Amino acid sequence: MGLVKIDDELHEQVRQASAVMCRSINAQAEFWMKIGRLAEANPTLSFNDIVRQQLALASEGASEDDSATRAAA
């Protein structure tokens, strides 16, 4: 874990967004960083496309976890 220095104005924007989105300030900042990284790597995708893609990947991961749990039982 590391520290990221951001200016006061951006910190306030993160704080406000975190309250609206019911996330911690750190979770909100992490979300924005992840979406920004994915947007840079995939410039043709919209925000909604990126979120949809991430939800699909998370769903696949959950399905794999469920299969592993059933196999171990």
N, CA and C atoms as a LAMMPS dump frame, in Angstrom:
ITEM: TIMESTEP
0
ITEM: NUMBER OF ATOMS
219
ITEM: BOX BOUNDS ff ff ff
-5.0000000000000000e+02 5.0000000000000000e+02
-5.0000000000000000e+02 5.0000000000000000e+02
-5.0000000000000000e+02 5.0000000000000000e+02
ITEM: ATOMS id mol type element x y z
1 1 1 N 0.854 -1.175 0
2 1 2 C 0 0 0
3 1 3 C 0.895 1.23 0
4 2 1 N 0.488 2.236 -0.724
5 2 2 C 1.269 3.457 -0.792
6 2 3 C 0.377 4.675 -0.609
7 3 1 N 1.01 5.792 -0.628
8 3 2 C 0.292 7.063 -0.51
9 3 3 C 0.313 7.771 -1.855
10 4 1 N -0.784 8.443 -2.153
11 4 2 C -0.88 9.243 -3.365
12 4 3 C -1.206 10.662 -2.942
13 5 1 N -0.382 11.605 -3.361
14 5 2 C -0.616 12.998 -3.011
15 5 3 C -1.485 13.63 -4.096
16 6 1 N -2.61 14.176 -3.682
17 6 2 C -3.486 14.887 -4.609
18 6 3 C -3.776 16.262 -4.032
19 7 1 N -4.139 17.196 -4.912
20 7 2 C -4.391 18.546 -4.412
21 7 3 C -5.718 18.601 -3.648
22 8 1 N -5.881 19.653 -2.879
23 8 2 C -7.036 19.788 -1.997
24 8 3 C -8.355 19.811 -2.76
25 9 1 N -8.38 20.454 -3.931
26 9 2 C -9.617 20.547 -4.717
27 9 3 C -10.063 19.162 -5.191
28 10 1 N -9.127 18.373 -5.695
29 10 2 C -9.465 17.025 -6.135
30 10 3 C -9.899 16.162 -4.952
31 11 1 N -9.227 16.315 -3.819
32 11 2 C -9.619 15.563 -2.621
33 11 3 C -11.05 15.89 -2.226
34 12 1 N -11.432 17.141 -2.314
35 12 2 C -12.799 17.542 -1.986
36 12 3 C -13.79 16.918 -2.973
37 13 1 N -13.425 16.865 -4.247
38 13 2 C -14.29 16.233 -5.244
39 13 3 C -14.452 14.739 -4.965
40 14 1 N -13.373 14.103 -4.569
41 14 2 C -13.441 12.678 -4.211
42 14 3 C -14.328 12.494 -2.983
43 15 1 N -14.166 13.362 -2.005
44 15 2 C -14.972 13.276 -0.777
45 15 3 C -16.457 13.409 -1.101
46 16 1 N -16.801 14.39 -1.933
47 16 2 C -18.209 14.596 -2.296
48 16 3 C -18.765 13.406 -3.072
49 17 1 N -18.005 12.915 -4.044
50 17 2 C -18.458 11.767 -4.832
51 17 3 C -18.603 10.53 -3.953
52 18 1 N -17.7 10.365 -2.998
53 18 2 C -17.767 9.185 -2.133
54 18 3 C -19.035 9.2 -1.286
55 19 1 N -19.458 10.37 -0.863
56 19 2 C -20.687 10.468 -0.07
57 19 3 C -21.904 10.107 -0.922
58 20 1 N -21.917 10.561 -2.155
59 20 2 C -23.041 10.271 -3.052
60 20 3 C -23.079 8.792 -3.417
61 21 1 N -21.906 8.209 -3.661
62 21 2 C -21.827 6.825 -4.127
63 21 3 C -21.748 5.812 -2.979
64 22 1 N -21.829 6.285 -1.739
65 22 2 C -21.762 5.411 -0.548
66 22 3 C -20.498 4.558 -0.547
67 23 1 N -19.372 5.202 -0.869
68 23 2 C -18.066 4.551 -0.819
69 23 3 C -17.191 5.348 0.139
70 24 1 N -16.149 4.701 0.631
71 24 2 C -15.164 5.456 1.395
72 24 3 C -14.421 6.368 0.424
73 25 1 N -13.733 7.35 0.957
74 25 2 C -12.945 8.246 0.106
75 25 3 C -11.9 7.438 -0.656
76 26 1 N -11.236 6.508 0.029
77 26 2 C -10.234 5.68 -0.644
78 26 3 C -10.849 4.821 -1.736
79 27 1 N -12.005 4.215 -1.456
80 27 2 C -12.66 3.375 -2.457
81 27 3 C -13.072 4.192 -3.671
82 28 1 N -13.536 5.42 -3.461
83 28 2 C -13.921 6.283 -4.58
84 28 3 C -12.705 6.629 -5.426
85 29 1 N -11.607 6.988 -4.774
86 29 2 C -10.383 7.32 -5.506
87 29 3 C -9.881 6.103 -6.285
88 30 1 N -9.917 4.923 -5.655
89 30 2 C -9.498 3.696 -6.335
90 30 3 C -10.376 3.416 -7.541
91 31 1 N -11.683 3.627 -7.411
92 31 2 C -12.612 3.417 -8.518
93 31 3 C -12.269 4.341 -9.682
94 32 1 N -12.073 5.625 -9.388
95 32 2 C -11.729 6.569 -10.448
96 32 3 C -10.404 6.204 -11.113
97 33 1 N -9.432 5.786 -10.316
98 33 2 C -8.136 5.407 -10.892
99 33 3 C -8.277 4.179 -11.784
100 34 1 N -9.034 3.197 -11.334
101 34 2 C -9.208 1.982 -12.133
102 34 3 C -9.928 2.295 -13.438
103 35 1 N -11.012 3.052 -13.375
104 35 2 C -11.761 3.411 -14.584
105 35 3 C -10.88 4.237 -15.519
106 36 1 N -10.115 5.161 -14.974
107 36 2 C -9.216 5.969 -15.804
108 36 3 C -8.159 5.127 -16.491
109 37 1 N -7.593 4.162 -15.762
110 37 2 C -6.586 3.266 -16.337
111 37 3 C -7.202 2.44 -17.461
112 38 1 N -8.393 1.914 -17.222
113 38 2 C -9.07 1.12 -18.238
114 38 3 C -9.474 1.965 -19.44
115 39 1 N -9.883 3.207 -19.201
116 39 2 C -10.252 4.1 -20.299
117 39 3 C -9.035 4.433 -21.171
118 40 1 N -7.887 4.647 -20.541
119 40 2 C -6.667 4.899 -21.322
120 40 3 C -6.27 3.681 -22.145
121 41 1 N -6.443 2.494 -21.578
122 41 2 C -6.07 1.265 -22.276
123 41 3 C -7.083 0.898 -23.366
124 42 1 N -8.302 1.408 -23.249
125 42 2 C -9.385 1.078 -24.186
126 42 3 C -10.107 2.344 -24.626
127 43 1 N -9.447 3.202 -25.406
128 43 2 C -10.017 4.52 -25.714
129 43 3 C -11.315 4.492 -26.515
130 44 1 N -11.653 3.379 -27.118
131 44 2 C -12.891 3.326 -27.898
132 44 3 C -14.097 2.934 -27.054
133 45 1 N -13.864 2.506 -25.802
134 45 2 C -14.97 2.099 -24.936
135 45 3 C -15.518 3.283 -24.152
136 46 1 N -16.83 3.31 -23.994
137 46 2 C -17.457 4.325 -23.146
138 46 3 C -17.358 3.891 -21.686
139 47 1 N -17.686 4.792 -20.794
140 47 2 C -17.719 4.463 -19.367
141 47 3 C -18.635 3.269 -19.137
142 48 1 N -19.836 3.311 -19.733
143 48 2 C -20.785 2.21 -19.542
144 48 3 C -20.236 0.895 -20.083
145 49 1 N -19.533 0.943 -21.218
146 49 2 C -18.917 -0.271 -21.769
147 49 3 C -17.884 -0.839 -20.792
148 50 1 N -17.079 0.035 -20.218
149 50 2 C -16.043 -0.404 -19.275
150 50 3 C -16.683 -1.045 -18.05
151 51 1 N -17.705 -0.412 -17.495
152 51 2 C -18.372 -0.964 -16.312
153 51 3 C -19.026 -2.298 -16.655
154 52 1 N -19.685 -2.369 -17.809
155 52 2 C -20.326 -3.621 -18.234
156 52 3 C -19.291 -4.74 -18.361
157 53 1 N -18.137 -4.413 -18.959
158 53 2 C -17.061 -5.389 -19.126
159 53 3 C -16.539 -5.86 -17.77
160 54 1 N -16.361 -4.942 -16.835
161 54 2 C -15.855 -5.297 -15.513
162 54 3 C -16.866 -6.145 -14.738
163 55 1 N -18.149 -5.835 -14.891
164 55 2 C -19.183 -6.648 -14.241
165 55 3 C -19.178 -8.068 -14.798
166 56 1 N -19.004 -8.195 -16.106
167 56 2 C -18.96 -9.521 -16.728
168 56 3 C -17.754 -10.303 -16.215
169 57 1 N -16.612 -9.644 -16.109
170 57 2 C -15.415 -10.32 -15.596
171 57 3 C -15.608 -10.745 -14.141
172 58 1 N -16.23 -9.89 -13.35
173 58 2 C -16.481 -10.226 -11.946
174 58 3 C -17.455 -11.39 -11.846
175 59 1 N -18.442 -11.419 -12.719
176 59 2 C -19.413 -12.508 -12.727
177 59 3 C -18.742 -13.824 -13.1
178 60 1 N -17.845 -13.782 -14.086
179 60 2 C -17.095 -14.978 -14.475
180 60 3 C -16.245 -15.471 -13.307
181 61 1 N -15.61 -14.553 -12.613
182 61 2 C -14.79 -14.914 -11.46
183 61 3 C -15.618 -15.536 -10.362
184 62 1 N -16.826 -14.993 -10.133
185 62 2 C -17.711 -15.543 -9.11
186 62 3 C -18.163 -16.942 -9.511
187 63 1 N -18.427 -17.152 -10.788
188 63 2 C -18.837 -18.475 -11.257
189 63 3 C -17.709 -19.484 -11.064
190 64 1 N -16.488 -19.068 -11.34
191 64 2 C -15.337 -19.951 -11.144
192 64 3 C -15.155 -20.266 -9.66
193 65 1 N -15.347 -19.259 -8.8
194 65 2 C -15.247 -19.473 -7.347
195 65 3 C -16.314 -20.456 -6.873
196 66 1 N -17.543 -20.316 -7.4
197 66 2 C -18.635 -21.221 -7.03
198 66 3 C -18.319 -22.645 -7.464
199 67 1 N -17.755 -22.811 -8.66
200 67 2 C -17.401 -24.147 -9.159
201 67 3 C -16.336 -24.776 -8.282
202 68 1 N -15.339 -24.002 -7.895
203 68 2 C -14.268 -24.519 -7.049
204 68 3 C -14.815 -24.92 -5.671
205 69 1 N -15.76 -24.137 -5.147
206 69 2 C -16.342 -24.433 -3.85
207 69 3 C -17.158 -25.733 -3.925
208 70 1 N -17.929 -25.901 -5.004
209 70 2 C -18.725 -27.119 -5.161
210 70 3 C -17.81 -28.337 -5.33
211 71 1 N -16.723 -28.183 -6.079
212 71 2 C -15.794 -29.309 -6.307
213 71 3 C -15.103 -29.733 -5.011
214 72 1 N -14.842 -28.779 -4.134
215 72 2 C -14.149 -29.082 -2.874
216 72 3 C -15.083 -29.745 -1.866
217 73 1 N -16.383 -29.576 -2.044
218 73 2 C -17.354 -30.111 -1.071
219 73 3 C -17.584 -31.584 -1.21
